[in-house]
Amino acid sequence: MYWSDTYSVAHPHRNKFYTEPNTRVLKTAYILENKTKYDSFIFGSSRIGAISPYRITDGIYYNMSYSEGIPHEHLLNIKLFLNNNIKIKNLWIGLDDFSYQVSFEKHQIQGLTKLHPQATGTSLLSFYKDYFFRFPQGEDRRHIKHKMQNSSTFATLNIAQDYNLSLLSKANENAKDFNTTQHLNKAEFNKPTYYSGNTLEETLQDIHEIKSLCKSHNIQCKFFINPVHQTTYKFLDLNLLNNFKDNLEKITDYYDFAYLNAISDNNFYWHETSHYRSIVGDMIIDTLMQQEKTKTSFGIYRPHRPL
């Protein structure tokens, strides 16, 4: 019989991982233990791990990037922080082409994507019982098998950086490594990142509630839609994407990076068809930090158009 803390939820101060850990739990636990260290947060999926919090100058930012992060999870975490007297000055919320397709309920039954128990009001007993005393599902079995067969680490977290950078981002990117025929013509760039489902109404309601929370707590909030690689873009349900964009304008202003452009069309800027590089993250920061809200060389500012 084997016991495995597959997603490292029982070891919040561990810094080496053999499989991808549940960063929803790790990062939330860290913030709850360091309530006054940060005054601003970036929320989003693993894609926003390419956005360095150290380059943003209007606050002390922490990057809450976690795998397949969706607005309902951000909402619950923001509420948790506010309820624990964590003062928030700024929020950046990164949205995705899958933000309105992924099910929160499905995430809550998967080990990698369960939220911190305090965010959902789950007792610690119930939380850990569900992790350690259930028959492993397919996803769990794959992670456990990988963990038992591999001695090499999946990733290392630098404790001095306070878990503040994405596990999936490449910390030491060398531009020459990405400007090679081998990288630019990788087979992965022919494989779209595909999602199905429709949670549009629930997602818009979650975003509306985040916006309302920000207004009532005097929090400056910026929304943006992440860039999409051209291969993935061509497989999207564009009617659903445009419906999401149009309805988002009724709730808030935002920056739109999810369209075909010189970044989406160039593999130099991508790890694969889901995750953009830190050079693109820097471009997003430059766009969101500008004062004049007009169309830029990268990203389109879409103003709030209330009903």
C-alpha positions as CSV (number, residue, x, y, z in Angstrom):
1,M,0.0,0.0,0.0
2,Y,1.3,3.4,-0.9
3,W,0.4,6.8,0.5
4,S,1.2,9.9,-1.6
5,D,0.7,13.6,-1.2
6,T,0.4,13.8,-4.9
7,Y,-0.4,17.5,-5.1
8,S,1.8,18.6,-2.1
9,V,-1.1,20.1,-0.2
10,A,0.1,18.9,3.2
11,H,3.5,20.5,2.7
12,P,3.0,24.2,2.0
13,H,6.7,25.1,2.6
14,R,8.1,22.4,0.3
15,N,10.3,23.8,-2.5
16,K,10.9,20.8,-4.7
17,F,8.1,19.1,-6.6
18,Y,8.0,15.8,-8.5
19,T,4.6,16.4,-10.1
20,E,2.7,19.7,-10.6
21,P,1.4,20.7,-7.1
22,N,-1.9,22.3,-6.3
23,T,-0.8,25.9,-6.3
24,R,-4.3,27.1,-5.5
25,V,-3.7,25.7,-2.0
26,L,0.0,26.5,-1.7
27,K,-0.3,30.1,-2.8
28,T,-3.5,30.8,-0.8
29,A,-2.0,29.4,2.3
30,Y,1.1,31.5,1.8
31,I,-0.9,34.7,1.5
32,L,-3.0,33.9,4.6
33,E,0.3,33.5,6.5
34,N,1.7,36.8,5.2
35,K,-1.3,39.1,5.3
36,T,0.5,42.4,5.1
37,K,3.3,41.5,2.7
38,Y,1.4,42.4,-0.5
39,D,-1.2,45.0,-1.4
40,S,-1.9,43.9,-4.9
41,F,-2.6,40.6,-6.7
42,I,-2.7,39.2,-10.3
43,F,-5.3,36.4,-10.7
44,G,-5.5,34.1,-13.6
45,S,-4.6,30.7,-15.1
46,S,-1.1,29.3,-15.6
47,R,-0.8,31.6,-18.6
48,I,-0.4,34.7,-16.5
49,G,2.6,33.1,-14.8
50,A,4.6,34.9,-17.6
51,I,3.6,38.2,-16.0
52,S,6.3,39.3,-13.6
53,P,4.8,41.0,-10.5
54,Y,8.2,42.7,-9.9
55,R,7.8,44.9,-13.0
56,I,4.5,46.5,-11.9
57,T,5.1,49.8,-10.1
58,D,1.8,50.9,-8.6
59,G,1.8,48.3,-5.8
60,I,3.5,45.3,-4.2
61,Y,2.1,42.5,-6.4
62,Y,1.8,38.8,-5.9
63,N,1.0,36.5,-8.9
64,M,-1.8,34.1,-8.0
65,S,-1.4,32.1,-11.2
66,Y,-2.8,28.6,-10.9
67,S,-3.5,25.9,-13.5
68,E,-6.8,26.5,-15.4
69,G,-7.8,29.3,-13.1
70,I,-11.3,30.6,-13.7
71,P,-13.2,33.7,-12.4
72,H,-15.3,31.8,-9.8
73,E,-12.1,30.6,-8.1
74,H,-10.7,34.1,-8.2
75,L,-13.9,35.5,-6.7
76,L,-13.8,33.0,-3.8
77,N,-10.1,33.7,-3.1
78,I,-10.6,37.5,-3.2
79,K,-13.5,37.1,-0.7
80,L,-11.3,35.0,1.5
81,F,-8.5,37.5,1.5
82,L,-10.9,40.4,2.3
83,N,-12.6,38.4,5.1
84,N,-9.1,37.8,6.6
85,N,-8.4,41.5,6.7
86,I,-6.0,41.4,3.8
87,K,-6.1,44.9,2.3
88,I,-6.1,45.0,-1.5
89,K,-5.1,48.1,-3.4
90,N,-5.0,46.7,-7.0
91,L,-6.2,43.6,-8.8
92,W,-5.3,42.4,-12.3
93,I,-7.6,39.7,-13.6
94,G,-6.5,37.6,-16.6
95,L,-9.3,35.9,-18.5
96,D,-9.0,33.2,-21.1
97,D,-10.8,31.7,-24.0
98,F,-11.7,28.9,-21.6
99,S,-12.8,31.1,-18.7
100,Y,-16.4,30.6,-19.8
101,Q,-16.1,26.9,-20.6
102,V,-14.4,25.2,-17.6
103,S,-16.6,23.9,-14.8
104,F,-15.9,24.9,-11.2
105,E,-17.7,21.8,-9.9
106,K,-15.4,19.6,-12.0
107,H,-12.3,21.4,-10.6
108,Q,-13.5,20.7,-7.1
109,I,-13.3,16.9,-7.6
110,Q,-9.9,17.0,-9.1
111,G,-6.8,16.9,-6.9
112,L,-4.8,19.4,-8.9
113,T,-7.5,22.1,-9.0
114,K,-9.3,22.0,-5.7
115,L,-9.4,25.3,-3.9
116,H,-8.0,26.0,-0.4
117,P,-10.6,24.7,2.0
118,Q,-11.2,28.1,3.6
119,A,-12.1,29.5,0.2
120,T,-15.0,27.0,-0.1
121,G,-15.9,26.8,3.6
122,T,-14.8,23.1,3.7
123,S,-13.6,21.7,7.0
124,L,-10.0,20.6,7.1
125,L,-11.1,17.1,8.1
126,S,-13.3,16.8,5.0
127,F,-10.6,18.4,2.8
128,Y,-7.8,16.0,3.7
129,K,-10.1,13.0,3.9
130,D,-11.1,13.6,0.3
131,Y,-7.5,13.9,-0.7
132,F,-6.0,10.9,1.1
133,F,-8.9,8.5,1.6
134,R,-10.5,8.2,-1.8
135,F,-9.8,5.9,-4.7
136,P,-7.5,7.7,-7.2
137,Q,-9.2,8.9,-10.3
138,G,-7.6,8.8,-13.7
139,E,-5.8,12.1,-13.3
140,D,-4.6,11.2,-9.8
141,R,-3.3,7.8,-11.0
142,R,-1.3,9.4,-13.8
143,H,0.3,11.8,-11.3
144,I,1.0,9.1,-8.8
145,K,2.6,6.8,-11.4
146,H,4.8,9.7,-12.6
147,K,5.8,10.5,-9.1
148,M,6.8,6.9,-8.3
149,Q,8.7,6.4,-11.5
150,N,10.6,9.7,-11.7
151,S,13.4,10.9,-9.4
152,S,13.8,14.2,-11.2
153,T,11.9,17.2,-10.0
154,F,9.0,18.7,-11.9
155,A,10.0,22.2,-10.7
156,T,11.7,24.1,-7.9
157,L,10.2,27.0,-6.0
158,N,12.5,29.7,-4.7
159,I,11.3,30.4,-1.2
160,A,13.0,33.8,-1.3
161,Q,10.6,34.7,-4.1
162,D,7.6,33.7,-2.0
163,Y,6.0,31.4,-4.6
164,N,5.6,34.5,-6.7
165,L,6.4,33.1,-10.1
166,S,4.6,30.5,-12.0
167,L,5.9,26.9,-11.8
168,L,5.2,26.5,-15.5
169,S,7.0,29.7,-16.6
170,K,10.6,29.4,-17.8
171,A,12.5,31.6,-15.4
172,N,15.7,32.0,-17.4
173,E,14.5,32.4,-21.0
174,N,17.2,32.8,-23.6
175,A,15.9,34.5,-26.7
176,K,18.3,32.5,-28.9
177,D,16.6,29.3,-27.7
178,F,13.3,30.4,-29.2
179,N,14.6,31.9,-32.4
180,T,15.8,28.5,-33.8
181,T,14.3,26.4,-36.6
182,Q,13.9,23.6,-34.1
183,H,11.7,25.7,-31.8
184,L,9.8,27.6,-34.5
185,N,8.8,24.4,-36.2
186,K,8.0,22.2,-33.2
187,A,5.2,19.8,-33.8
188,E,3.4,21.1,-30.7
189,F,2.6,24.3,-32.6
190,N,0.3,22.3,-34.8
191,K,-1.8,21.1,-31.9
192,P,-4.5,23.5,-30.6
193,T,-5.3,23.9,-26.9
194,Y,-9.0,22.8,-27.0
195,Y,-11.8,23.2,-24.5
196,S,-15.5,22.5,-24.7
197,G,-18.5,23.5,-22.5
198,N,-20.4,26.6,-21.9
199,T,-20.5,28.4,-18.5
200,L,-20.9,31.9,-20.0
201,E,-23.7,33.1,-17.8
202,E,-22.1,31.9,-14.5
203,T,-18.8,33.4,-15.6
204,L,-20.2,36.8,-16.4
205,Q,-22.0,36.8,-13.0
206,D,-18.7,36.0,-11.2
207,I,-17.0,38.9,-13.0
208,H,-19.8,41.2,-12.2
209,E,-19.4,40.2,-8.5
210,I,-15.7,40.8,-8.6
211,K,-16.3,44.2,-10.1
212,S,-18.8,45.0,-7.3
213,L,-16.4,43.9,-4.6
214,C,-13.8,46.1,-6.0
215,K,-16.1,49.1,-6.1
216,S,-17.3,48.6,-2.5
217,H,-13.7,48.1,-1.2
218,N,-12.1,50.8,-3.3
219,I,-9.9,48.4,-5.2
220,Q,-8.5,49.4,-8.6
221,C,-9.2,46.5,-10.9
222,K,-7.9,45.8,-14.4
223,F,-9.3,43.0,-16.6
224,F,-7.7,41.6,-19.7
225,I,-8.1,38.6,-22.0
226,N,-4.9,36.7,-22.6
227,P,-3.3,36.3,-26.0
228,V,-4.2,33.2,-28.0
229,H,-1.9,31.3,-30.3
230,Q,-3.0,31.3,-33.9
231,T,-3.4,27.5,-34.0
232,T,-5.7,27.5,-30.9
233,Y,-7.6,30.6,-32.2
234,K,-8.6,28.9,-35.4
235,F,-10.2,26.1,-33.4
236,L,-12.2,28.4,-31.1
237,D,-15.9,28.9,-31.2
238,L,-15.6,32.5,-32.2
239,N,-19.3,33.2,-31.8
240,L,-18.9,32.2,-28.1
241,L,-15.7,34.2,-27.7
242,N,-17.2,37.3,-29.2
243,N,-20.4,36.9,-27.1
244,F,-18.1,36.8,-24.1
245,K,-16.3,39.9,-25.2
246,D,-19.5,41.8,-25.9
247,N,-21.0,40.9,-22.6
248,L,-17.8,41.7,-20.7
249,E,-18.0,45.3,-22.0
250,K,-21.4,45.6,-20.3
251,I,-19.7,44.9,-17.0
252,T,-16.3,46.5,-17.2
253,D,-13.7,48.0,-19.4
254,Y,-10.8,45.6,-20.3
255,Y,-7.9,45.0,-22.6
256,D,-8.3,42.5,-25.3
257,F,-5.2,40.5,-26.5
258,A,-7.2,37.5,-27.9
259,Y,-7.1,38.2,-31.6
260,L,-4.9,37.3,-34.5
261,N,-1.8,39.6,-34.5
262,A,1.9,39.6,-34.9
263,I,2.3,37.9,-31.5
264,S,-0.3,35.2,-32.0
265,D,1.2,34.4,-35.4
266,N,4.8,34.0,-34.3
267,N,6.0,30.9,-32.5
268,F,9.0,32.9,-31.1
269,Y,6.6,34.3,-28.5
270,W,5.2,31.0,-27.3
271,H,6.2,27.8,-25.4
272,E,3.4,25.9,-27.1
273,T,-0.2,26.8,-28.2
274,S,-1.3,27.6,-24.7
275,H,1.4,29.5,-22.8
276,Y,3.0,32.7,-24.0
277,R,6.6,33.7,-23.0
278,S,7.6,36.2,-20.4
279,I,8.5,38.7,-23.2
280,V,4.8,38.8,-24.0
281,G,4.0,39.1,-20.3
282,D,6.2,42.3,-20.3
283,M,4.2,43.6,-23.3
284,I,1.0,43.1,-21.4
285,I,2.4,45.0,-18.4
286,D,3.4,47.8,-20.7
287,T,-0.1,48.0,-22.2
288,L,-2.0,47.9,-18.9
289,M,0.3,50.4,-17.2
290,Q,-0.1,53.1,-19.8
291,Q,-2.1,56.1,-18.9
292,E,-3.8,56.9,-22.2
293,K,-6.6,54.3,-22.8
294,T,-6.5,54.0,-26.6
295,K,-5.6,51.2,-29.0
296,T,-2.0,50.2,-28.6
297,S,0.5,48.3,-30.8
298,F,-0.4,45.2,-28.8
299,G,-3.8,44.9,-27.1
300,I,-7.1,46.7,-27.7
301,Y,-8.7,48.8,-25.0
302,R,-12.4,48.1,-24.8
303,P,-14.3,50.6,-22.8
304,H,-17.2,49.8,-20.5
305,R,-20.5,50.1,-22.3
306,P,-23.2,49.6,-19.7
307,L,-26.8,48.8,-20.7
